[in-house]
């Protein structure tokens, strides 16, 4: 018999399972609607004072916490669990329809998820739609994850010399302690976001910075197959009419509201093949 006031590890395990499960659900919902990483890092996006990477870390850590205490819970309740399973095993033959229905539902959702079959794929599509809705011209970096580039690397994308960028920043009152630091690090040292830092450079250099994203160095973002031509035009800084004309010249008829995957499927091509046509 346990002494009054002694620590109850079984109860602690149950409470930890409940709390970690709750946190997993909560952070999972937040991560379902967060903006893409390129936007979140470029604008220092936060929700409830936490950055996207912090939400991801919280979600991941408590996923392992839930797994650990779930295993511990099974160990603590091994005998009653085995007794329960044995008692139920005898009755499973009476629930053949329910077992068959369970297997079918699991298979439907599994196949629908893997092969992106509607309506299962709508769950992921909704997340993509909400995530992409955060992006606009102000929040979009000139190249994906531009904040990770040093000024020298960044200068290659905007066709400027590093010395010219440093001069512009100096005149704008931005301090640069080390020329090898990334755009993000320089912005943090000056209590700015990378997008605000870029805005100061952009004000002195014009529209050529935005057009550089359509260069050969551009790497398509994750999930670009689900992107519509209108979204791609914003991403590449190319008029959507020009994209439609380019595809038409290659024997592909498309509308701006169609996704790359929908168009690719009609012409027996891959989204990547269409993306290469548009990019060139």
VEXDREN-2710 file (C-alpha; in Angstrom, 1 decimal):
% VEXDREN-2710
k/r/px/py/pz
1/UNK/0.0/0.0/0.0
2/UNK/1.4/3.4/-1.0
3/UNK/2.0/6.0/1.6
4/UNK/-0.2/9.1/1.6
5/UNK/1.6/11.9/-0.2
6/UNK/3.9/9.6/-2.2
7/UNK/4.4/10.3/-5.9
8/UNK/1.9/8.4/-8.1
9/UNK/3.8/7.6/-11.3
10/UNK/0.9/5.8/-12.9
11/UNK/-1.3/9.0/-12.5
12/UNK/1.6/11.2/-13.6
13/UNK/1.9/9.1/-16.8
14/UNK/-1.8/9.4/-17.5
15/UNK/-1.7/13.2/-17.0
16/UNK/1.3/13.5/-19.2
17/UNK/-0.3/11.5/-22.0
18/UNK/-3.4/13.7/-21.8
19/UNK/-1.4/17.0/-21.8
20/UNK/1.0/15.9/-24.6
21/UNK/-1.9/14.8/-26.7
22/UNK/-3.7/18.1/-26.2
23/UNK/-0.5/20.0/-27.1
24/UNK/-0.1/17.8/-30.2
25/UNK/-3.6/18.6/-31.4
26/UNK/-3.2/22.3/-30.7
27/UNK/0.2/22.8/-32.3
28/UNK/-1.0/20.5/-35.2
29/UNK/-3.8/22.9/-35.9
30/UNK/-1.5/25.9/-35.9
31/UNK/1.0/24.2/-38.2
32/UNK/-1.9/23.4/-40.6
33/UNK/-2.4/27.1/-41.2
34/UNK/1.0/28.7/-40.9
35/UNK/2.6/30.5/-43.9
36/UNK/5.3/28.8/-46.0
37/UNK/8.8/28.9/-44.5
38/UNK/10.1/31.4/-47.1
39/UNK/7.4/33.8/-46.0
40/UNK/7.6/33.1/-42.2
41/UNK/11.4/33.6/-42.1
42/UNK/11.4/36.6/-44.5
43/UNK/8.8/38.5/-42.4
44/UNK/9.6/37.1/-38.9
45/UNK/6.1/35.8/-38.7
46/UNK/4.9/35.0/-35.2
47/UNK/1.7/33.7/-33.6
48/UNK/1.2/34.0/-29.8
49/UNK/4.8/35.3/-29.7
50/UNK/6.2/32.1/-31.3
51/UNK/7.9/31.8/-34.6
52/UNK/7.1/29.0/-37.1
53/UNK/10.2/27.1/-36.2
54/UNK/9.3/27.2/-32.5
55/UNK/5.8/25.9/-33.2
56/UNK/7.4/23.1/-35.2
57/UNK/9.9/22.3/-32.4
58/UNK/7.1/22.3/-29.8
59/UNK/5.0/19.9/-31.9
60/UNK/7.9/17.6/-32.6
61/UNK/9.1/17.4/-29.0
62/UNK/5.7/16.6/-27.6
63/UNK/5.1/14.0/-30.3
64/UNK/8.0/12.1/-28.7
65/UNK/6.8/12.9/-25.2
66/UNK/3.4/11.4/-26.1
67/UNK/5.1/8.4/-27.6
68/UNK/7.3/7.9/-24.5
69/UNK/4.5/8.1/-22.0
70/UNK/2.2/6.1/-24.2
71/UNK/4.7/3.2/-24.0
72/UNK/5.1/3.8/-20.3
73/UNK/1.3/3.7/-20.0
74/UNK/1.2/0.3/-21.7
75/UNK/3.9/-1.0/-19.4
76/UNK/2.0/0.1/-16.3
77/UNK/-1.2/-1.4/-17.5
78/UNK/0.2/-4.5/-19.3
79/UNK/-1.8/-7.1/-17.4
80/UNK/-5.2/-5.5/-17.5
81/UNK/-4.6/-4.6/-21.2
82/UNK/-3.8/-8.3/-22.0
83/UNK/-6.8/-9.4/-20.1
84/UNK/-9.0/-6.9/-22.0
85/UNK/-7.6/-8.0/-25.4
86/UNK/-8.1/-11.7/-24.7
87/UNK/-11.6/-11.1/-23.5
88/UNK/-12.4/-9.1/-26.7
89/UNK/-10.6/-11.5/-29.0
90/UNK/-13.2/-14.1/-28.5
91/UNK/-15.9/-11.7/-29.5
92/UNK/-14.3/-10.3/-32.6
93/UNK/-15.8/-12.9/-34.8
94/UNK/-19.2/-11.3/-34.0
95/UNK/-18.0/-8.0/-35.4
96/UNK/-16.9/-9.0/-38.9
97/UNK/-18.8/-6.2/-40.6
98/UNK/-17.2/-3.6/-38.2
99/UNK/-13.7/-5.0/-38.8
100/UNK/-14.2/-5.0/-42.6
101/UNK/-15.5/-1.4/-42.4
102/UNK/-12.5/-0.3/-40.4
103/UNK/-10.1/-1.8/-42.9
104/UNK/-11.9/-0.2/-45.8
105/UNK/-11.9/3.2/-44.2
106/UNK/-8.2/3.0/-43.3
107/UNK/-7.4/1.9/-46.9
108/UNK/-9.5/4.6/-48.5
109/UNK/-7.8/7.3/-46.4
110/UNK/-4.3/5.8/-46.9
111/UNK/-4.7/5.5/-50.7
112/UNK/-6.4/8.9/-51.0
113/UNK/-3.5/10.5/-49.0
114/UNK/-0.7/8.8/-51.0
115/UNK/-2.2/9.4/-54.5
116/UNK/-3.9/12.7/-53.7
117/UNK/-7.4/11.5/-54.6
118/UNK/-10.4/13.7/-53.8
119/UNK/-12.0/14.2/-51.4
120/UNK/-9.1/13.1/-49.1
121/UNK/-6.7/15.4/-50.9
122/UNK/-8.9/18.3/-50.1
123/UNK/-7.6/18.2/-46.5
124/UNK/-4.1/18.9/-47.8
125/UNK/-5.3/21.3/-50.4
126/UNK/-7.0/23.4/-47.8
127/UNK/-3.8/23.6/-45.8
128/UNK/-1.9/24.7/-48.9
129/UNK/-4.6/27.3/-49.7
130/UNK/-4.5/28.8/-46.2
131/UNK/-0.7/28.7/-46.1
132/UNK/-0.4/30.4/-49.5
133/UNK/-2.9/33.1/-48.6
134/UNK/-0.3/34.6/-46.3
135/UNK/1.9/35.5/-49.2
136/UNK/1.8/38.8/-51.2
137/UNK/4.3/41.0/-53.0
138/UNK/5.5/42.5/-49.7
139/UNK/5.9/39.3/-47.9
140/UNK/7.5/37.3/-50.7
141/UNK/11.3/37.1/-50.9
142/UNK/13.0/37.8/-54.2
143/UNK/14.4/34.2/-54.1
144/UNK/13.3/31.3/-51.8
145/UNK/14.9/31.6/-48.3
146/UNK/16.9/34.7/-49.3
147/UNK/17.3/35.5/-45.6
148/UNK/19.9/32.6/-45.4
149/UNK/22.1/34.2/-48.1
150/UNK/25.1/36.4/-47.3
151/UNK/25.2/39.8/-48.9
152/UNK/27.7/38.5/-51.5
153/UNK/25.4/35.6/-52.4
154/UNK/22.4/37.8/-52.4
155/UNK/24.0/40.3/-54.7
156/UNK/24.2/37.7/-57.5
157/UNK/20.4/37.4/-57.6
158/UNK/19.8/41.1/-57.8
159/UNK/22.6/41.9/-60.1
160/UNK/24.4/44.3/-57.8
161/UNK/27.9/44.4/-56.3
162/UNK/28.2/43.7/-52.6
163/UNK/29.9/47.0/-52.1
164/UNK/26.8/48.8/-53.6
165/UNK/24.5/47.0/-51.2
166/UNK/26.7/47.8/-48.2
167/UNK/26.7/51.5/-49.3
168/UNK/22.9/51.6/-49.6
169/UNK/22.5/50.0/-46.1
170/UNK/25.0/52.4/-44.6
171/UNK/23.1/55.4/-46.0
172/UNK/19.9/53.9/-44.6
173/UNK/21.4/53.7/-41.1
174/UNK/21.8/49.9/-41.1
175/UNK/24.9/48.7/-39.4
176/UNK/26.8/45.7/-40.8
177/UNK/29.4/44.3/-38.3
178/UNK/30.5/41.4/-40.6
179/UNK/30.3/41.2/-44.3
180/UNK/30.0/37.4/-44.2
181/UNK/26.8/37.5/-42.1
182/UNK/23.5/36.5/-43.7
183/UNK/20.6/38.9/-44.5
184/UNK/18.7/37.5/-41.5
185/UNK/21.6/38.0/-39.1
186/UNK/22.1/41.6/-40.3
187/UNK/18.4/42.3/-39.9
188/UNK/18.3/40.9/-36.4
189/UNK/21.3/43.0/-35.4
190/UNK/19.3/46.1/-36.5
191/UNK/15.9/45.0/-35.0
192/UNK/14.4/44.6/-38.4
193/UNK/12.9/41.8/-40.5
194/UNK/14.7/40.5/-43.6
195/UNK/11.8/41.9/-45.7
196/UNK/12.3/45.4/-44.1
197/UNK/16.0/45.2/-44.9
198/UNK/15.3/44.2/-48.5
199/UNK/12.8/47.1/-48.8
200/UNK/15.6/49.6/-48.0
201/UNK/17.7/48.1/-50.8
202/UNK/14.8/47.8/-53.2
203/UNK/13.8/51.5/-52.8
204/UNK/17.2/52.4/-54.3
205/UNK/17.4/49.8/-57.1
206/UNK/14.0/49.5/-58.8
207/UNK/12.0/46.6/-60.2
208/UNK/14.9/44.5/-61.5
209/UNK/15.2/42.8/-58.1
210/UNK/11.7/41.3/-58.4
211/UNK/12.3/40.1/-62.0
212/UNK/15.4/38.2/-61.1
213/UNK/13.4/35.4/-59.5
214/UNK/12.5/34.0/-62.9
215/UNK/16.2/33.2/-63.6
216/UNK/17.6/29.7/-64.0
217/UNK/18.6/29.7/-60.3
218/UNK/15.0/29.6/-59.2
219/UNK/14.0/26.4/-57.4
220/UNK/10.2/25.6/-57.4
221/UNK/8.7/25.6/-53.9
222/UNK/7.3/22.5/-52.2
223/UNK/3.8/21.6/-53.5
224/UNK/4.1/23.6/-56.7
225/UNK/2.0/21.0/-58.5
226/UNK/-1.0/22.3/-56.5
227/UNK/-0.2/25.9/-57.4
228/UNK/-2.5/27.6/-59.9
229/UNK/-0.9/29.5/-62.9
230/UNK/-2.0/32.7/-61.2
231/UNK/0.0/31.8/-58.1
232/UNK/3.0/30.7/-60.2
233/UNK/2.9/34.1/-62.0
234/UNK/3.2/35.9/-58.6
235/UNK/6.0/33.6/-57.5
236/UNK/8.0/34.0/-60.7
237/UNK/7.0/37.7/-61.2
238/UNK/5.8/36.8/-64.7
239/UNK/2.4/38.0/-66.0
240/UNK/-0.1/35.2/-66.0
241/UNK/-1.0/36.0/-69.6
242/UNK/2.6/35.5/-70.7
243/UNK/2.6/32.1/-68.9
244/UNK/-0.5/31.0/-70.8
245/UNK/0.9/32.2/-74.1
246/UNK/4.2/30.3/-73.4
247/UNK/2.3/27.1/-72.7
248/UNK/0.1/27.7/-75.8
249/UNK/3.2/28.0/-78.0
250/UNK/4.1/24.5/-76.7
251/UNK/0.7/23.1/-77.6
252/UNK/-0.7/23.3/-74.1
253/UNK/-4.0/25.1/-73.4
254/UNK/-4.5/26.3/-69.9
255/UNK/-6.5/28.7/-67.7
256/UNK/-5.1/30.8/-64.9
257/UNK/-7.2/29.1/-62.2
258/UNK/-6.0/25.6/-63.2
259/UNK/-3.3/24.0/-61.1
260/UNK/0.0/22.8/-62.7
261/UNK/-1.0/19.2/-61.8
262/UNK/-4.4/19.4/-63.5
263/UNK/-2.8/20.8/-66.7
264/UNK/0.0/18.2/-66.6
265/UNK/-2.5/15.3/-66.2
266/UNK/-4.4/16.5/-69.3
267/UNK/-1.3/16.4/-71.5
268/UNK/0.4/13.3/-70.0
269/UNK/3.2/15.4/-68.5
270/UNK/4.6/16.0/-65.0
271/UNK/4.2/19.3/-63.2
272/UNK/8.0/19.7/-63.3
273/UNK/8.1/19.4/-67.1
274/UNK/5.5/22.2/-67.3
275/UNK/7.4/24.3/-64.7
276/UNK/10.5/24.1/-66.8
277/UNK/8.6/25.3/-69.9
278/UNK/7.2/28.2/-68.0
279/UNK/10.6/29.1/-66.4
280/UNK/12.4/29.2/-69.7
END
